[in-house]
């Protein structure tokens, strides 16, 4: 009887095993699916995901137009003055250390730039990129002269960075207030109107520097210019240029009364302009300006 009971128990055991194997085979895909999902969740939890649901920005494409503009500006740098060339985001200057100011600034000016809404920040400070050190705001304090912009802040209202960099002291020159806030500002405003009208033009401006000029400054000897100049170049298809030289004093004259050929500006400043352009083009640009073209629809 004992032997019969053992055989019965063994039979029951193997029956249970066979049923278990059958169930395991029949549900294998479901079981592996459970484990697969668990592993997948674990893997996904280790991958960093953006917290913002917005798509990632596309890589900015190289702006060939801006590159061409930069190359053209560099070909317009005046020659004839010993300077350190310093490039900022929107303008380049030639710093004349003996006079503690730029002999020239050059930049591209567009309608978009002058139509911006960035407010003026008045953050006057030394230029960290001038290797010899620029003038400092204290040099002008109680001097009787304005810190006059060469490249005006209002030309850079489309960018906070450009606006901020326009207040480097390397971009300043001592100007009589009546000049800075009068005829010189009128010329700057006229230049911006031309930028809106023609969409793109190039500006070169600066003080007329020479030996024997009076000086101001607590820490640096900053020369006080008697005259300032501005040369404006309108590229093809117009291919025109116009020059101005103004005395550092107030004036009731109109801007067009100061207009002159670029060749005359060269004689008064000792600089040469457009030397990076073909000689035949230089001849055209330095000739007598067409005032009817430049001052169209304006009162004389």
Kinemage of the C-alpha trace (Angstrom):
@kinemage 1
@onewidth
@group {chain A} dominant
@subgroup {mainchain}
@vectorlist {calphas} color= white
{ca unk a 1} P 0.000 0.000 0.000
{ca unk a 2} L 2.868 2.351 0.805
{ca unk a 3} L 4.396 1.779 -2.650
{ca unk a 4} L 1.088 2.552 -4.364
{ca unk a 5} L 0.801 5.858 -2.409
{ca unk a 6} L 4.316 6.937 -3.508
{ca unk a 7} L 3.540 6.247 -7.171
{ca unk a 8} L 0.357 8.298 -6.924
{ca unk a 9} L 2.246 11.253 -5.398
{ca unk a 10} L 4.907 11.135 -8.083
{ca unk a 11} L 2.261 11.103 -10.801
{ca unk a 12} L 0.546 14.151 -9.333
{ca unk a 13} L 3.876 16.032 -9.144
{ca unk a 14} L 4.740 15.463 -12.764
{ca unk a 15} L 1.254 16.420 -13.816
{ca unk a 16} L 1.674 19.794 -12.092
{ca unk a 17} L 5.062 20.260 -13.778
{ca unk a 18} L 3.637 19.528 -17.227
{ca unk a 19} L 0.785 21.999 -16.701
{ca unk a 20} L 3.288 24.656 -15.559
{ca unk a 21} L 5.460 24.120 -18.636
{ca unk a 22} L 2.445 24.318 -20.880
{ca unk a 23} L 1.341 27.646 -19.325
{ca unk a 24} L 4.862 29.057 -19.519
{ca unk a 25} L 5.220 28.305 -23.214
{ca unk a 26} L 1.808 29.661 -24.042
{ca unk a 27} L 2.425 33.005 -22.395
{ca unk a 28} L 6.119 33.468 -23.159
{ca unk a 29} L 5.669 36.543 -25.376
{ca unk a 30} L 3.541 38.274 -22.774
{ca unk a 31} L 6.038 37.496 -20.009
{ca unk a 32} L 9.029 38.740 -22.020
{ca unk a 33} L 7.002 41.813 -22.925
{ca unk a 34} L 6.624 42.639 -19.238
{ca unk a 35} L 10.359 42.435 -18.666
{ca unk a 36} L 11.066 44.322 -21.901
{ca unk a 37} L 8.846 47.237 -20.883
{ca unk a 38} L 10.527 47.445 -17.513
{ca unk a 39} L 13.955 47.557 -19.118
{ca unk a 40} L 12.783 50.156 -21.630
{ca unk a 41} L 11.474 52.452 -18.890
{ca unk a 42} L 14.736 52.131 -17.042
{ca unk a 43} L 16.669 53.056 -20.167
{ca unk a 44} L 14.426 56.004 -20.957
{ca unk a 45} L 14.723 57.385 -17.450
{ca unk a 46} L 18.480 57.762 -17.887
{ca unk a 47} L 18.173 59.935 -21.048
{ca unk a 48} L 18.225 63.716 -20.450
{ca unk a 49} L 15.258 65.442 -22.003
{ca unk a 50} L 14.651 69.167 -22.557
{ca unk a 51} L 12.441 70.680 -19.876
{ca unk a 52} L 10.883 72.984 -22.476
{ca unk a 53} L 8.547 71.461 -25.020
{ca unk a 54} L 9.598 74.039 -27.666
{ca unk a 55} L 11.739 72.685 -30.521
{ca unk a 56} L 15.448 73.307 -30.269
{ca unk a 57} L 16.625 76.310 -32.313
{ca unk a 58} L 18.188 75.632 -35.650
{ca unk a 59} L 21.845 76.437 -36.135
{ca unk a 60} L 22.208 79.940 -37.565
{ca unk a 61} L 23.324 80.034 -41.142
{ca unk a 62} L 26.276 82.141 -42.181
{ca unk a 63} L 25.098 85.498 -43.436
{ca unk a 64} L 27.081 86.078 -46.607
{ca unk a 65} L 25.662 89.589 -46.923
{ca unk a 66} L 27.078 90.561 -43.526
{ca unk a 67} L 30.411 88.976 -44.413
{ca unk a 68} L 30.580 90.938 -47.658
{ca unk a 69} L 29.702 94.127 -45.785
{ca unk a 70} L 32.513 93.542 -43.279
{ca unk a 71} L 34.995 92.990 -46.074
{ca unk a 72} L 33.860 96.173 -47.820
{ca unk a 73} L 34.184 98.245 -44.647
{ca unk a 74} L 37.762 97.021 -44.161
{ca unk a 75} L 38.601 98.123 -47.699
{ca unk a 76} L 37.374 101.628 -46.799
{ca unk a 77} L 39.658 102.226 -43.816
{ca unk a 78} L 41.438 105.581 -44.312
{ca unk a 79} L 45.204 105.603 -44.685
{ca unk a 80} L 47.716 108.270 -43.703
{ca unk a 81} L 47.451 108.123 -39.909
{ca unk a 82} L 49.436 105.969 -37.500
{ca unk a 83} L 46.715 104.150 -35.559
{ca unk a 84} L 45.821 100.943 -33.770
{ca unk a 85} L 42.878 99.339 -35.573
{ca unk a 86} L 40.259 98.153 -33.067
{ca unk a 87} L 37.209 96.201 -34.202
{ca unk a 88} L 33.953 96.249 -32.285
{ca unk a 89} L 30.681 94.521 -33.125
{ca unk a 90} L 29.205 97.265 -35.326
{ca unk a 91} L 32.085 99.638 -36.039
{ca unk a 92} L 35.856 99.732 -36.390
{ca unk a 93} L 38.118 102.549 -35.266
{ca unk a 94} L 41.701 103.650 -35.755
{ca unk a 95} L 42.940 104.790 -32.346
{ca unk a 96} L 45.589 107.530 -32.369
{ca unk a 97} L 47.344 107.183 -29.009
{ca unk a 98} L 49.194 110.559 -29.128
{ca unk a 99} L 45.793 112.299 -29.278
{ca unk a 100} L 43.883 109.848 -27.001
{ca unk a 101} L 41.025 109.402 -29.465
{ca unk a 102} L 40.239 107.749 -32.765
{ca unk a 103} L 41.534 109.316 -35.961
{ca unk a 104} L 38.609 107.624 -37.706
{ca unk a 105} L 35.688 105.258 -37.226
{ca unk a 106} L 34.169 103.260 -40.087
{ca unk a 107} L 30.965 101.259 -40.248
{ca unk a 108} L 28.091 100.053 -42.371
{ca unk a 109} L 24.777 101.801 -41.708
{ca unk a 110} L 21.404 100.351 -42.687
{ca unk a 111} L 17.764 101.346 -42.424
{ca unk a 112} L 17.178 98.510 -39.955
{ca unk a 113} L 19.908 99.820 -37.654
{ca unk a 114} L 18.518 103.338 -37.405
{ca unk a 115} L 14.893 102.207 -37.103
{ca unk a 116} L 15.538 100.162 -33.946
{ca unk a 117} L 14.033 100.920 -30.535
{ca unk a 118} L 16.958 100.233 -28.190
{ca unk a 119} L 17.220 103.137 -25.708
{ca unk a 120} L 20.406 105.103 -25.122
{ca unk a 121} L 22.296 103.812 -22.047
{ca unk a 122} L 25.002 106.499 -21.476
{ca unk a 123} L 27.462 103.859 -20.233
{ca unk a 124} L 30.618 105.904 -20.876
{ca unk a 125} L 33.723 103.836 -20.054
{ca unk a 126} L 37.274 103.100 -21.237
{ca unk a 127} L 37.730 100.856 -24.256
{ca unk a 128} L 39.201 97.547 -23.031
{ca unk a 129} L 40.409 96.657 -26.531
{ca unk a 130} L 42.777 99.590 -26.957
{ca unk a 131} L 46.141 98.082 -26.056
{ca unk a 132} L 47.665 101.368 -24.832
{ca unk a 133} L 44.557 102.312 -22.881
{ca unk a 134} L 41.941 104.790 -24.029
{ca unk a 135} L 40.839 108.064 -22.483
{ca unk a 136} L 38.536 107.784 -19.465
{ca unk a 137} L 35.335 109.686 -18.594
{ca unk a 138} L 37.155 111.691 -15.910
{ca unk a 139} L 39.363 113.258 -18.603
{ca unk a 140} L 36.342 115.261 -19.781
{ca unk a 141} L 34.972 116.200 -16.373
{ca unk a 142} L 34.708 119.980 -15.845
{ca unk a 143} L 36.580 120.532 -19.104
{ca unk a 144} L 33.827 122.536 -20.785
{ca unk a 145} L 33.593 119.961 -23.617
{ca unk a 146} L 31.054 117.263 -24.417
{ca unk a 147} L 32.060 113.657 -24.840
{ca unk a 148} L 31.108 113.815 -28.499
{ca unk a 149} L 30.353 110.564 -30.325
{ca unk a 150} L 32.159 109.885 -33.577
{ca unk a 151} L 29.922 106.910 -34.410
{ca unk a 152} L 26.651 108.204 -32.892
{ca unk a 153} L 24.667 106.036 -30.483
{ca unk a 154} L 21.465 106.630 -32.479
{ca unk a 155} L 22.997 104.751 -35.417
{ca unk a 156} L 22.968 101.522 -33.386
{ca unk a 157} L 19.431 101.342 -32.020
{ca unk a 158} L 18.779 97.853 -33.368
{ca unk a 159} L 21.152 96.122 -30.913
{ca unk a 160} L 21.766 96.596 -27.192
{ca unk a 161} L 25.349 95.382 -27.623
{ca unk a 162} L 26.043 97.829 -30.449
{ca unk a 163} L 24.463 100.657 -28.502
{ca unk a 164} L 26.520 99.829 -25.422
{ca unk a 165} L 29.798 99.678 -27.363
{ca unk a 166} L 29.169 103.093 -28.879
{ca unk a 167} L 29.908 104.547 -25.412
{ca unk a 168} L 33.526 103.399 -25.328
{ca unk a 169} L 35.711 106.448 -24.725
{ca unk a 170} L 37.717 105.544 -27.832
{ca unk a 171} L 34.622 106.652 -29.778
{ca unk a 172} L 34.575 110.081 -28.076
{ca unk a 173} L 36.194 113.384 -28.974
{ca unk a 174} L 35.978 116.756 -27.167
{ca unk a 175} L 33.245 118.838 -28.773
{ca unk a 176} L 31.778 122.239 -27.963
{ca unk a 177} L 28.213 121.596 -26.761
{ca unk a 178} L 26.676 123.964 -29.332
{ca unk a 179} L 28.450 121.995 -32.038
{ca unk a 180} L 27.657 118.544 -30.644
{ca unk a 181} L 23.978 119.336 -30.092
{ca unk a 182} L 23.684 121.548 -33.166
{ca unk a 183} L 25.139 121.287 -36.662
{ca unk a 184} L 27.006 118.014 -35.933
{ca unk a 185} L 23.834 116.367 -34.700
{ca unk a 186} L 22.041 117.693 -37.783
{ca unk a 187} L 24.628 115.963 -39.979
{ca unk a 188} L 24.198 112.720 -38.044
{ca unk a 189} L 20.416 112.938 -38.447
{ca unk a 190} L 20.814 113.602 -42.166
{ca unk a 191} L 23.033 110.535 -42.455
{ca unk a 192} L 20.325 108.404 -40.859
{ca unk a 193} L 17.745 109.799 -43.291
{ca unk a 194} L 20.027 108.716 -46.123
{ca unk a 195} L 20.280 105.250 -44.546
{ca unk a 196} L 16.491 104.980 -44.576
{ca unk a 197} L 16.309 106.275 -48.136
{ca unk a 198} L 19.095 104.159 -49.641
{ca unk a 199} L 18.821 101.176 -47.226
{ca unk a 200} L 22.608 100.726 -46.938
{ca unk a 201} L 25.566 103.105 -46.914
{ca unk a 202} L 29.037 103.341 -45.372
{ca unk a 203} L 30.243 106.034 -42.977
{ca unk a 204} L 33.761 107.197 -42.125
{ca unk a 205} L 34.060 109.985 -39.580
{ca unk a 206} L 36.549 111.508 -37.173
{ca unk a 207} L 38.412 114.553 -35.866
{ca unk a 208} L 41.024 116.482 -37.832
{ca unk a 209} L 44.155 115.786 -35.773
{ca unk a 210} L 47.389 117.759 -35.903
{ca unk a 211} L 50.230 118.846 -33.650
{ca unk a 212} L 49.698 121.817 -31.350
{ca unk a 213} L 46.047 121.232 -30.474
{ca unk a 214} L 44.945 122.238 -26.960
{ca unk a 215} L 44.548 119.431 -24.441
{ca unk a 216} L 42.192 118.407 -21.655
{ca unk a 217} L 42.320 115.514 -19.227
{ca unk a 218} L 42.954 114.515 -15.650
{ca unk a 219} L 44.640 111.207 -16.462
{ca unk a 220} L 45.238 111.443 -20.231
{ca unk a 221} L 46.099 114.371 -22.467
{ca unk a 222} L 43.166 114.409 -24.880
{ca unk a 223} L 43.555 116.687 -27.908
{ca unk a 224} L 40.722 119.121 -28.666
{ca unk a 225} L 40.120 119.176 -32.454
{ca unk a 226} L 39.267 122.357 -34.320
{ca unk a 227} L 37.433 120.457 -37.078
{ca unk a 228} L 35.557 117.207 -37.643
{ca unk a 229} L 34.887 115.374 -40.902
{ca unk a 230} L 32.450 112.824 -42.264
{ca unk a 231} L 32.621 110.871 -45.523
{ca unk a 232} L 29.625 108.897 -46.754
{ca unk a 233} L 29.830 106.236 -49.439
{ca unk a 234} L 26.809 104.888 -51.295
{ca unk a 235} L 27.784 101.666 -53.127
{ca unk a 236} L 26.584 100.399 -56.497
{ca unk a 237} L 24.374 100.851 -58.313
{ca unk a 238} L 24.568 104.530 -57.294
{ca unk a 239} L 28.336 104.508 -56.580
{ca unk a 240} L 28.434 107.987 -55.055
{ca unk a 241} L 30.178 109.705 -52.151
{ca unk a 242} L 29.982 113.001 -50.314
{ca unk a 243} L 32.222 114.683 -47.748
{ca unk a 244} L 31.825 117.223 -44.933
{ca unk a 245} L 34.243 119.177 -42.745
{ca unk a 246} L 32.856 121.280 -39.885
{ca unk a 247} L 34.506 123.589 -37.381
{ca unk a 248} L 34.074 122.609 -33.735
{ca unk a 249} L 31.661 125.431 -32.937
{ca unk a 250} L 27.980 126.260 -33.150
{ca unk a 251} L 26.573 127.199 -36.556
{ca unk a 252} L 23.294 128.401 -38.053
{ca unk a 253} L 24.170 127.049 -41.504
{ca unk a 254} L 22.508 124.090 -43.139
{ca unk a 255} L 24.214 120.712 -43.521
{ca unk a 256} L 24.432 121.033 -47.302
{ca unk a 257} L 26.458 124.235 -46.899
{ca unk a 258} L 29.338 122.089 -45.589
{ca unk a 259} L 29.239 119.515 -48.375
{ca unk a 260} L 32.439 119.086 -50.400
{ca unk a 261} L 34.270 116.594 -52.613
{ca unk a 262} L 36.005 113.742 -50.785
{ca unk a 263} L 39.234 114.958 -52.444
{ca unk a 264} L 38.859 118.213 -50.474
{ca unk a 265} L 38.353 116.263 -47.242
{ca unk a 266} L 41.641 114.503 -47.975
{ca unk a 267} L 43.463 117.832 -48.284
{ca unk a 268} L 42.054 119.121 -44.997
{ca unk a 269} L 42.621 115.945 -42.980
{ca unk a 270} L 45.801 114.492 -44.464
{ca unk a 271} L 43.998 111.153 -44.861
{ca unk a 272} L 43.288 109.156 -47.990
{ca unk a 273} L 39.941 107.495 -48.566
{ca unk a 274} L 38.758 104.522 -50.640
{ca unk a 275} L 42.314 103.247 -51.237
{ca unk a 276} L 40.989 99.686 -51.161
{ca unk a 277} L 38.800 100.337 -54.205
{ca unk a 278} L 39.904 100.399 -57.865
{ca unk a 279} L 41.583 103.674 -58.868
{ca unk a 280} L 38.949 104.381 -61.518
{ca unk a 281} L 36.236 104.107 -58.873
{ca unk a 282} L 38.205 106.338 -56.500
{ca unk a 283} L 38.272 109.082 -59.122
{ca unk a 284} L 34.493 109.007 -59.420
{ca unk a 285} L 33.901 108.947 -55.664
{ca unk a 286} L 36.278 111.820 -54.903
{ca unk a 287} L 34.772 114.178 -57.485
{ca unk a 288} L 32.328 117.010 -56.839
{ca unk a 289} L 29.208 115.558 -55.145
{ca unk a 290} L 25.826 115.752 -56.821
{ca unk a 291} L 23.938 117.880 -54.289
{ca unk a 292} L 20.672 117.623 -56.200
{ca unk a 293} L 20.879 113.850 -55.765
{ca unk a 294} L 21.904 113.855 -52.097
{ca unk a 295} L 19.518 116.586 -50.953
{ca unk a 296} L 16.545 115.743 -53.128
{ca unk a 297} L 13.194 117.000 -51.804
{ca unk a 298} L 14.873 119.185 -49.220
{ca unk a 299} L 14.861 122.942 -48.887
{ca unk a 300} L 18.080 124.733 -49.766
